[in-house]
Amino acid sequence: MPVLSMFFGIIVRMYRENGGRHNMPHIHAEYSGEEVVVTLDGEVIEGKISRNKMKLLEA
């Protein structure tokens, strides 16, 4: 999965799917062993990361 961004220890990735149907566009963010999947509108699909890191991700 390609890395889109890395900041303050947060790694942001996006899957690329060839020829198939995936969920609505979303990103995966990891921090310290935790992972959250977030739509491009900011809605959490699954998982969680610490509140202060989530605020950085939303910004």
Predicted model as a PDB file, atoms N, CA, C, CB and O in Angstrom, pLDDT in the B-factor column:
MODEL        1                                                                  
ATOM      1  N   MET A   1       0.857  -1.159   0.000  1.00 73.00           N  
ATOM      2  CA  MET A   1       0.000   0.000   0.000  1.00 73.00           C  
ATOM      3  C   MET A   1       0.909   1.229   0.000  1.00 73.00           C  
ATOM      4  CB  MET A   1      -0.978  -0.006   1.227  1.00 73.00           C  
ATOM      5  O   MET A   1       1.756   1.359   0.884  1.00 73.00           O  
ATOM      6  N   PRO A   2       0.753   2.135  -0.972  1.00 85.00           N  
ATOM      7  CA  PRO A   2       1.635   3.295  -1.035  1.00 85.00           C  
ATOM      8  C   PRO A   2       1.435   4.257   0.137  1.00 85.00           C  
ATOM      9  CB  PRO A   2       1.415   4.029  -2.334  1.00 85.00           C  
ATOM     10  O   PRO A   2       0.317   4.462   0.608  1.00 85.00           O  
ATOM     11  N   VAL A   3       2.527   4.832   0.590  1.00 93.00           N  
ATOM     12  CA  VAL A   3       2.483   5.819   1.665  1.00 93.00           C  
ATOM     13  C   VAL A   3       2.222   7.184   1.038  1.00 93.00           C  
ATOM     14  CB  VAL A   3       3.816   5.822   2.499  1.00 93.00           C  
ATOM     15  O   VAL A   3       2.956   7.614   0.149  1.00 93.00           O  
ATOM     16  N   LEU A   4       1.168   7.869   1.506  1.00 93.00           N  
ATOM     17  CA  LEU A   4       0.844   9.209   1.024  1.00 93.00           C  
ATOM     18  C   LEU A   4       1.546  10.282   1.828  1.00 93.00           C  
ATOM     19  CB  LEU A   4      -0.649   9.434   1.068  1.00 93.00           C  
ATOM     20  O   LEU A   4       1.975  11.299   1.284  1.00 93.00           O  
ATOM     21  N   SER A   5       1.663  10.047   3.140  1.00 95.00           N  
ATOM     22  CA  SER A   5       2.223  11.071   4.020  1.00 95.00           C  
ATOM     23  C   SER A   5       2.712  10.433   5.316  1.00 95.00           C  
ATOM     24  CB  SER A   5       1.176  12.168   4.319  1.00 95.00           C  
ATOM     25  O   SER A   5       2.199   9.404   5.755  1.00 95.00           O  
ATOM     26  N   MET A   6       3.709  11.064   5.913  1.00 96.00           N  
ATOM     27  CA  MET A   6       4.192  10.677   7.247  1.00 96.00           C  
ATOM     28  C   MET A   6       4.444  11.967   8.017  1.00 96.00           C  
ATOM     29  CB  MET A   6       5.507   9.780   7.168  1.00 96.00           C  
ATOM     30  O   MET A   6       5.199  12.828   7.563  1.00 96.00           O  
ATOM     31  N   PHE A   7       3.816  12.101   9.175  1.00 95.00           N  
ATOM     32  CA  PHE A   7       4.012  13.290  10.002  1.00 95.00           C  
ATOM     33  C   PHE A   7       3.709  12.953  11.454  1.00 95.00           C  
ATOM     34  CB  PHE A   7       3.118  14.460   9.516  1.00 95.00           C  
ATOM     35  O   PHE A   7       2.761  12.221  11.740  1.00 95.00           O  
ATOM     36  N   PHE A   8       4.511  13.485  12.370  1.00 95.00           N  
ATOM     37  CA  PHE A   8       4.339  13.267  13.809  1.00 95.00           C  
ATOM     38  C   PHE A   8       4.148  11.791  14.160  1.00 95.00           C  
ATOM     39  CB  PHE A   8       3.152  14.068  14.314  1.00 95.00           C  
ATOM     40  O   PHE A   8       3.421  11.469  15.100  1.00 95.00           O  
ATOM     41  N   GLY A   9       4.788  10.901  13.420  1.00 95.00           N  
ATOM     42  CA  GLY A   9       4.693   9.472  13.678  1.00 95.00           C  
ATOM     43  C   GLY A   9       3.480   8.801  13.068  1.00 95.00           C  
ATOM     44  O   GLY A   9       3.316   7.589  13.202  1.00 95.00           O  
ATOM     45  N   ILE A  10       2.617   9.569  12.394  1.00 96.00           N  
ATOM     46  CA  ILE A  10       1.423   9.028  11.745  1.00 96.00           C  
ATOM     47  C   ILE A  10       1.793   8.660  10.305  1.00 96.00           C  
ATOM     48  CB  ILE A  10       0.229  10.061  11.783  1.00 96.00           C  
ATOM     49  O   ILE A  10       2.387   9.467   9.589  1.00 96.00           O  
ATOM     50  N   ILE A  11       1.446   7.458   9.887  1.00 96.00           N  
ATOM     51  CA  ILE A  11       1.685   7.012   8.516  1.00 96.00           C  
ATOM     52  C   ILE A  11       0.332   6.895   7.832  1.00 96.00           C  
ATOM     53  CB  ILE A  11       2.468   5.646   8.473  1.00 96.00           C  
ATOM     54  O   ILE A  11      -0.548   6.176   8.305  1.00 96.00           O  
ATOM     55  N   VAL A  12       0.167   7.605   6.714  1.00 96.00           N  
ATOM     56  CA  VAL A  12      -1.098   7.616   5.974  1.00 96.00           C  
ATOM     57  C   VAL A  12      -0.906   6.880   4.655  1.00 96.00           C  
ATOM     58  CB  VAL A  12      -1.594   9.076   5.726  1.00 96.00           C  
ATOM     59  O   VAL A  12       0.009   7.177   3.887  1.00 96.00           O  
ATOM     60  N   ARG A  13      -1.788   5.910   4.407  1.00 94.00           N  
ATOM     61  CA  ARG A  13      -1.695   5.100   3.192  1.00 94.00           C  
ATOM     62  C   ARG A  13      -3.049   5.053   2.489  1.00 94.00           C  
ATOM     63  CB  ARG A  13      -1.208   3.667   3.524  1.00 94.00           C  
ATOM     64  O   ARG A  13      -4.094   5.292   3.094  1.00 94.00           O  
ATOM     65  N   MET A  14      -3.000   4.734   1.178  1.00 87.00           N  
ATOM     66  CA  MET A  14      -4.225   4.535   0.409  1.00 87.00           C  
ATOM     67  C   MET A  14      -4.033   3.334  -0.501  1.00 87.00           C  
ATOM     68  CB  MET A  14      -4.592   5.806  -0.416  1.00 87.00           C  
ATOM     69  O   MET A  14      -3.023   3.217  -1.195  1.00 87.00           O  
ATOM     70  N   TYR A  15      -5.021   2.442  -0.486  1.00 75.00           N  
ATOM     71  CA  TYR A  15      -4.988   1.291  -1.379  1.00 75.00           C  
ATOM     72  C   TYR A  15      -5.336   1.737  -2.791  1.00 75.00           C  
ATOM     73  CB  TYR A  15      -5.961   0.188  -0.897  1.00 75.00           C  
ATOM     74  O   TYR A  15      -6.062   2.711  -2.993  1.00 75.00           O  
ATOM     75  N   ARG A  16      -4.809   1.012  -3.755  1.00 66.00           N  
ATOM     76  CA  ARG A  16      -5.197   1.203  -5.146  1.00 66.00           C  
ATOM     77  C   ARG A  16      -5.712  -0.141  -5.621  1.00 66.00           C  
ATOM     78  CB  ARG A  16      -3.996   1.728  -6.041  1.00 66.00           C  
ATOM     79  O   ARG A  16      -5.018  -1.152  -5.516  1.00 66.00           O  
ATOM     80  N   GLU A  17      -6.923  -0.152  -6.139  1.00 66.00           N  
ATOM     81  CA  GLU A  17      -7.519  -1.402  -6.568  1.00 66.00           C  
ATOM     82  C   GLU A  17      -7.733  -1.370  -8.073  1.00 66.00           C  
ATOM     83  CB  GLU A  17      -8.846  -1.660  -5.831  1.00 66.00           C  
ATOM     84  O   GLU A  17      -8.424  -0.492  -8.590  1.00 66.00           O  
ATOM     85  N   ASN A  18      -7.147  -2.316  -8.766  1.00 65.00           N  
ATOM     86  CA  ASN A  18      -7.286  -2.411 -10.219  1.00 65.00           C  
ATOM     87  C   ASN A  18      -8.472  -3.286 -10.584  1.00 65.00           C  
ATOM     88  CB  ASN A  18      -6.004  -2.967 -10.853  1.00 65.00           C  
ATOM     89  O   ASN A  18      -8.536  -4.449 -10.185  1.00 65.00           O  
ATOM     90  N   GLY A  19      -9.413  -2.734 -11.341  1.00 63.00           N  
ATOM     91  CA  GLY A  19     -10.486  -3.527 -11.904  1.00 63.00           C  
ATOM     92  C   GLY A  19     -11.518  -4.064 -10.944  1.00 63.00           C  
ATOM     93  O   GLY A  19     -12.351  -4.874 -11.350  1.00 63.00           O  
ATOM     94  N   GLY A  20     -11.505  -3.662  -9.709  1.00 61.00           N  
ATOM     95  CA  GLY A  20     -12.475  -4.178  -8.748  1.00 61.00           C  
ATOM     96  C   GLY A  20     -13.203  -3.051  -8.059  1.00 61.00           C  
ATOM     97  O   GLY A  20     -12.923  -1.875  -8.290  1.00 61.00           O  
ATOM     98  N   ARG A  21     -14.132  -3.419  -7.219  1.00 65.00           N  
ATOM     99  CA  ARG A  21     -14.871  -2.416  -6.456  1.00 65.00           C  
ATOM    100  C   ARG A  21     -14.420  -2.490  -5.007  1.00 65.00           C  
ATOM    101  CB  ARG A  21     -16.414  -2.631  -6.575  1.00 65.00           C  
ATOM    102  O   ARG A  21     -14.393  -3.563  -4.404  1.00 65.00           O  
ATOM    103  N   HIS A  22     -14.076  -1.367  -4.472  1.00 63.00           N  
ATOM    104  CA  HIS A  22     -13.619  -1.255  -3.096  1.00 63.00           C  
ATOM    105  C   HIS A  22     -14.642  -0.382  -2.374  1.00 63.00           C  
ATOM    106  CB  HIS A  22     -12.153  -0.651  -3.006  1.00 63.00           C  
ATOM    107  O   HIS A  22     -15.555   0.148  -3.007  1.00 63.00           O  
ATOM    108  N   ASN A  23     -14.507  -0.230  -1.101  1.00 64.00           N  
ATOM    109  CA  ASN A  23     -15.378   0.678  -0.354  1.00 64.00           C  
ATOM    110  C   ASN A  23     -15.221   2.098  -0.890  1.00 64.00           C  
ATOM    111  CB  ASN A  23     -15.055   0.631   1.164  1.00 64.00           C  
ATOM    112  O   ASN A  23     -14.392   2.356  -1.762  1.00 64.00           O  
ATOM    113  N   MET A  24     -16.018   3.000  -0.365  1.00 78.00           N  
ATOM    114  CA  MET A  24     -15.881   4.402  -0.764  1.00 78.00           C  
ATOM    115  C   MET A  24     -14.428   4.838  -0.560  1.00 78.00           C  
ATOM    116  CB  MET A  24     -16.857   5.318   0.051  1.00 78.00           C  
ATOM    117  O   MET A  24     -13.719   4.243   0.252  1.00 78.00           O  
ATOM    118  N   PRO A  25     -13.976   5.865  -1.284  1.00 83.00           N  
ATOM    119  CA  PRO A  25     -12.576   6.301  -1.143  1.00 83.00           C  
ATOM    120  C   PRO A  25     -12.239   6.567   0.321  1.00 83.00           C  
ATOM    121  CB  PRO A  25     -12.312   7.572  -1.988  1.00 83.00           C  
ATOM    122  O   PRO A  25     -12.995   7.233   1.029  1.00 83.00           O  
ATOM    123  N   HIS A  26     -11.105   6.046   0.766  1.00 88.00           N  
ATOM    124  CA  HIS A  26     -10.718   6.184   2.165  1.00 88.00           C  
ATOM    125  C   HIS A  26      -9.203   6.052   2.297  1.00 88.00           C  
ATOM    126  CB  HIS A  26     -11.435   5.128   3.040  1.00 88.00           C  
ATOM    127  O   HIS A  26      -8.511   5.635   1.369  1.00 88.00           O  
ATOM    128  N   ILE A  27      -8.715   6.418   3.471  1.00 92.00           N  
ATOM    129  CA  ILE A  27      -7.299   6.279   3.799  1.00 92.00           C  
ATOM    130  C   ILE A  27      -7.165   5.406   5.037  1.00 92.00           C  
ATOM    131  CB  ILE A  27      -6.634   7.667   4.025  1.00 92.00           C  
ATOM    132  O   ILE A  27      -8.105   5.245   5.815  1.00 92.00           O  
ATOM    133  N   HIS A  28      -5.975   4.848   5.195  1.00 94.00           N  
ATOM    134  CA  HIS A  28      -5.618   4.085   6.381  1.00 94.00           C  
ATOM    135  C   HIS A  28      -4.523   4.876   7.086  1.00 94.00           C  
ATOM    136  CB  HIS A  28      -5.147   2.613   6.021  1.00 94.00           C  
ATOM    137  O   HIS A  28      -3.544   5.272   6.453  1.00 94.00           O  
ATOM    138  N   ALA A  29      -4.672   5.109   8.371  1.00 96.00           N  
ATOM    139  CA  ALA A  29      -3.656   5.828   9.136  1.00 96.00           C  
ATOM    140  C   ALA A  29      -3.205   4.952  10.297  1.00 96.00           C  
ATOM    141  CB  ALA A  29      -4.200   7.196   9.649  1.00 96.00           C  
ATOM    142  O   ALA A  29      -4.024   4.354  10.995  1.00 96.00           O  
ATOM    143  N   GLU A  30      -1.900   4.887  10.490  1.00 96.00           N  
ATOM    144  CA  GLU A  30      -1.315   4.092  11.577  1.00 96.00           C  
ATOM    145  C   GLU A  30      -0.520   4.995  12.500  1.00 96.00           C  
ATOM    146  CB  GLU A  30      -0.414   2.963  11.019  1.00 96.00           C  
ATOM    147  O   GLU A  30       0.148   5.935  12.070  1.00 96.00           O  
ATOM    148  N   TYR A  31      -0.612   4.679  13.777  1.00 96.00           N  
ATOM    149  CA  TYR A  31       0.226   5.358  14.759  1.00 96.00           C  
ATOM    150  C   TYR A  31       0.443   4.409  15.930  1.00 96.00           C  
ATOM    151  CB  TYR A  31      -0.421   6.705  15.233  1.00 96.00           C  
ATOM    152  O   TYR A  31      -0.514   3.964  16.564  1.00 96.00           O  
ATOM    153  N   SER A  32       1.679   4.110  16.207  1.00 94.00           N  
ATOM    154  CA  SER A  32       2.055   3.317  17.380  1.00 94.00           C  
ATOM    155  C   SER A  32       1.252   2.024  17.522  1.00 94.00           C  
ATOM    156  CB  SER A  32       1.886   4.146  18.624  1.00 94.00           C  
ATOM    157  O   SER A  32       0.760   1.704  18.604  1.00 94.00           O  
ATOM    158  N   GLY A  33       1.125   1.287  16.417  1.00 94.00           N  
ATOM    159  CA  GLY A  33       0.444   0.007  16.461  1.00 94.00           C  
ATOM    160  C   GLY A  33      -1.067   0.083  16.347  1.00 94.00           C  
ATOM    161  O   GLY A  33      -1.725  -0.954  16.254  1.00 94.00           O  
ATOM    162  N   GLU A  34      -1.638   1.284  16.353  1.00 96.00           N  
ATOM    163  CA  GLU A  34      -3.078   1.455  16.185  1.00 96.00           C  
ATOM    164  C   GLU A  34      -3.357   1.832  14.740  1.00 96.00           C  
ATOM    165  CB  GLU A  34      -3.638   2.532  17.159  1.00 96.00           C  
ATOM    166  O   GLU A  34      -2.502   2.425  14.082  1.00 96.00           O  
ATOM    167  N   GLU A  35      -4.538   1.499  14.236  1.00 96.00           N  
ATOM    168  CA  GLU A  35      -4.890   1.856  12.865  1.00 96.00           C  
ATOM    169  C   GLU A  35      -6.330   2.323  12.813  1.00 96.00           C  
ATOM    170  CB  GLU A  35      -4.675   0.665  11.910  1.00 96.00           C  
ATOM    171  O   GLU A  35      -7.196   1.809  13.521  1.00 96.00           O  
ATOM    172  N   VAL A  36      -6.574   3.322  11.950  1.00 96.00           N  
ATOM    173  CA  VAL A  36      -7.922   3.824  11.718  1.00 96.00           C  
ATOM    174  C   VAL A  36      -8.127   3.928  10.212  1.00 96.00           C  
ATOM    175  CB  VAL A  36      -8.149   5.209  12.422  1.00 96.00           C  
ATOM    176  O   VAL A  36      -7.205   4.263   9.469  1.00 96.00           O  
ATOM    177  N   VAL A  37      -9.340   3.638   9.776  1.00 93.00           N  
ATOM    178  CA  VAL A  37      -9.721   3.773   8.369  1.00 93.00           C  
ATOM    179  C   VAL A  37     -10.743   4.905   8.318  1.00 93.00           C  
ATOM    180  CB  VAL A  37     -10.309   2.413   7.769  1.00 93.00           C  
ATOM    181  O   VAL A  37     -11.768   4.862   8.998  1.00 93.00           O  
ATOM    182  N   VAL A  38     -10.448   5.927   7.495  1.00 93.00           N  
ATOM    183  CA  VAL A  38     -11.246   7.146   7.477  1.00 93.00           C  
ATOM    184  C   VAL A  38     -11.618   7.496   6.037  1.00 93.00           C  
ATOM    185  CB  VAL A  38     -10.479   8.315   8.143  1.00 93.00           C  
ATOM    186  O   VAL A  38     -10.773   7.429   5.144  1.00 93.00           O  
ATOM    187  N   THR A  39     -12.888   7.871   5.805  1.00 89.00           N  
ATOM    188  CA  THR A  39     -13.296   8.331   4.481  1.00 89.00           C  
ATOM    189  C   THR A  39     -12.652   9.687   4.214  1.00 89.00           C  
ATOM    190  CB  THR A  39     -14.850   8.419   4.367  1.00 89.00           C  
ATOM    191  O   THR A  39     -12.134  10.328   5.129  1.00 89.00           O  
ATOM    192  N   LEU A  40     -12.689  10.114   2.965  1.00 88.00           N  
ATOM    193  CA  LEU A  40     -12.111  11.411   2.620  1.00 88.00           C  
ATOM    194  C   LEU A  40     -12.927  12.565   3.199  1.00 88.00           C  
ATOM    195  CB  LEU A  40     -12.011  11.555   1.107  1.00 88.00           C  
ATOM    196  O   LEU A  40     -12.462  13.705   3.226  1.00 88.00           O  
ATOM    197  N   ASP A  41     -14.144  12.269   3.661  1.00 89.00           N  
ATOM    198  CA  ASP A  41     -14.982  13.268   4.336  1.00 89.00           C  
ATOM    199  C   ASP A  41     -14.712  13.330   5.831  1.00 89.00           C  
ATOM    200  CB  ASP A  41     -16.449  12.966   4.099  1.00 89.00           C  
ATOM    201  O   ASP A  41     -15.265  14.188   6.518  1.00 89.00           O  
ATOM    202  N   GLY A  42     -13.864  12.428   6.353  1.00 89.00           N  
ATOM    203  CA  GLY A  42     -13.513  12.433   7.762  1.00 89.00           C  
ATOM    204  C   GLY A  42     -14.285  11.461   8.632  1.00 89.00           C  
ATOM    205  O   GLY A  42     -14.095  11.449   9.849  1.00 89.00           O  
ATOM    206  N   GLU A  43     -15.157  10.641   8.042  1.00 92.00           N  
ATOM    207  CA  GLU A  43     -15.925   9.665   8.813  1.00 92.00           C  
ATOM    208  C   GLU A  43     -15.074   8.421   9.082  1.00 92.00           C  
ATOM    209  CB  GLU A  43     -17.226   9.281   8.064  1.00 92.00           C  
ATOM    210  O   GLU A  43     -14.467   7.869   8.165  1.00 92.00           O  
ATOM    211  N   VAL A  44     -15.033   7.987  10.336  1.00 94.00           N  
ATOM    212  CA  VAL A  44     -14.272   6.795  10.705  1.00 94.00           C  
ATOM    213  C   VAL A  44     -15.072   5.562  10.296  1.00 94.00           C  
ATOM    214  CB  VAL A  44     -13.956   6.777  12.240  1.00 94.00           C  
ATOM    215  O   VAL A  44     -16.218   5.384  10.711  1.00 94.00           O  
ATOM    216  N   ILE A  45     -14.451   4.712   9.476  1.00 92.00           N  
ATOM    217  CA  ILE A  45     -15.087   3.470   9.038  1.00 92.00           C  
ATOM    218  C   ILE A  45     -14.819   2.371  10.063  1.00 92.00           C  
ATOM    219  CB  ILE A  45     -14.571   3.048   7.634  1.00 92.00           C  
ATOM    220  O   ILE A  45     -15.724   1.628  10.442  1.00 92.00           O  
ATOM    221  N   GLU A  46     -13.564   2.278  10.505  1.00 94.00           N  
ATOM    222  CA  GLU A  46     -13.229   1.283  11.530  1.00 94.00           C  
ATOM    223  C   GLU A  46     -11.911   1.648  12.193  1.00 94.00           C  
ATOM    224  CB  GLU A  46     -13.149  -0.138  10.918  1.00 94.00           C  
ATOM    225  O   GLU A  46     -11.116   2.418  11.652  1.00 94.00           O  
ATOM    226  N   GLY A  47     -11.696   1.083  13.371  1.00 96.00           N  
ATOM    227  CA  GLY A  47     -10.465   1.285  14.112  1.00 96.00           C  
ATOM    228  C   GLY A  47     -10.448   2.607  14.874  1.00 96.00           C  
ATOM    229  O   GLY A  47     -11.435   3.342  14.909  1.00 96.00           O  
ATOM    230  N   LYS A  48      -9.299   2.885  15.482  1.00 95.00           N  
ATOM    231  CA  LYS A  48      -9.128   4.145  16.205  1.00 95.00           C  
ATOM    232  C   LYS A  48      -7.650   4.393  16.449  1.00 95.00           C  
ATOM    233  CB  LYS A  48      -9.905   4.127  17.545  1.00 95.00           C  
ATOM    234  O   LYS A  48      -6.842   3.464  16.482  1.00 95.00           O  
ATOM    235  N   ILE A  49      -7.320   5.644  16.616  1.00 95.00           N  
ATOM    236  CA  ILE A  49      -5.997   6.076  17.072  1.00 95.00           C  
ATOM    237  C   ILE A  49      -6.234   7.093  18.171  1.00 95.00           C  
ATOM    238  CB  ILE A  49      -5.124   6.680  15.893  1.00 95.00           C  
ATOM    239  O   ILE A  49      -7.366   7.530  18.378  1.00 95.00           O  
ATOM    240  N   SER A  50      -5.191   7.471  18.870  1.00 94.00           N  
ATOM    241  CA  SER A  50      -5.362   8.399  19.989  1.00 94.00           C  
ATOM    242  C   SER A  50      -6.037   9.696  19.512  1.00 94.00           C  
ATOM    243  CB  SER A  50      -3.990   8.712  20.646  1.00 94.00           C  
ATOM    244  O   SER A  50      -5.888  10.113  18.363  1.00 94.00           O  
ATOM    245  N   ARG A  51      -6.763  10.296  20.411  1.00 95.00           N  
ATOM    246  CA  ARG A  51      -7.566  11.484  20.078  1.00 95.00           C  
ATOM    247  C   ARG A  51      -6.733  12.631  19.525  1.00 95.00           C  
ATOM    248  CB  ARG A  51      -8.311  11.959  21.302  1.00 95.00           C  
ATOM    249  O   ARG A  51      -7.129  13.271  18.551  1.00 95.00           O  
ATOM    250  N   ASN A  52      -5.577  12.898  20.141  1.00 95.00           N  
ATOM    251  CA  ASN A  52      -4.762  14.008  19.656  1.00 95.00           C  
ATOM    252  C   ASN A  52      -4.175  13.710  18.273  1.00 95.00           C  
ATOM    253  CB  ASN A  52      -3.636  14.309  20.649  1.00 95.00           C  
ATOM    254  O   ASN A  52      -4.015  14.630  17.471  1.00 95.00           O  
ATOM    255  N   LYS A  53      -3.856  12.461  17.979  1.00 96.00           N  
ATOM    256  CA  LYS A  53      -3.345  12.103  16.650  1.00 96.00           C  
ATOM    257  C   LYS A  53      -4.478  12.146  15.623  1.00 96.00           C  
ATOM    258  CB  LYS A  53      -2.689  10.694  16.674  1.00 96.00           C  
ATOM    259  O   LYS A  53      -4.244  12.489  14.464  1.00 96.00           O  
ATOM    260  N   MET A  54      -5.692  11.805  16.030  1.00 95.00           N  
ATOM    261  CA  MET A  54      -6.840  11.880  15.123  1.00 95.00           C  
ATOM    262  C   MET A  54      -7.096  13.336  14.729  1.00 95.00           C  
ATOM    263  CB  MET A  54      -8.107  11.264  15.784  1.00 95.00           C  
ATOM    264  O   MET A  54      -7.422  13.620  13.577  1.00 95.00           O  
ATOM    265  N   LYS A  55      -6.949  14.245  15.675  1.00 95.00           N  
ATOM    266  CA  LYS A  55      -7.119  15.676  15.366  1.00 95.00           C  
ATOM    267  C   LYS A  55      -6.061  16.146  14.366  1.00 95.00           C  
ATOM    268  CB  LYS A  55      -7.040  16.524  16.659  1.00 95.00           C  
ATOM    269  O   LYS A  55      -6.362  16.938  13.473  1.00 95.00           O  
ATOM    270  N   LEU A  56      -4.835  15.668  14.511  1.00 94.00           N  
ATOM    271  CA  LEU A  56      -3.788  16.008  13.535  1.00 94.00           C  
ATOM    272  C   LEU A  56      -4.136  15.451  12.161  1.00 94.00           C  
ATOM    273  CB  LEU A  56      -2.416  15.467  13.994  1.00 94.00           C  
ATOM    274  O   LEU A  56      -3.943  16.121  11.147  1.00 94.00           O  
ATOM    275  N   LEU A  57      -4.644  14.236  12.129  1.00 93.00           N  
ATOM    276  CA  LEU A  57      -5.026  13.608  10.859  1.00 93.00           C  
ATOM    277  C   LEU A  57      -6.154  14.389  10.194  1.00 93.00           C  
ATOM    278  CB  LEU A  57      -5.456  12.142  11.084  1.00 93.00           C  
ATOM    279  O   LEU A  57      -6.120  14.613   8.984  1.00 93.00           O  
ATOM    280  N   GLU A  58      -7.140  14.800  10.962  1.00 92.00           N  
ATOM    281  CA  GLU A  58      -8.260  15.575  10.420  1.00 92.00           C  
ATOM    282  C   GLU A  58      -7.805  16.915   9.868  1.00 92.00           C  
ATOM    283  CB  GLU A  58      -9.316  15.794  11.490  1.00 92.00           C  
ATOM    284  O   GLU A  58      -8.359  17.404   8.883  1.00 92.00           O  
ATOM    285  N   ALA A  59      -6.801  17.510  10.496  1.00 89.00           N  
ATOM    286  CA  ALA A  59      -6.294  18.813  10.030  1.00 89.00           C  
ATOM    287  C   ALA A  59      -5.605  18.659   8.699  1.00 89.00           C  
ATOM    288  CB  ALA A  59      -5.326  19.431  11.054  1.00 89.00           C  
ATOM    289  O   ALA A  59      -5.112  19.640   8.142  1.00 89.00           O  
TER     290      ALA A  59                                                      
ENDMDL                                                                          
END                                                                             
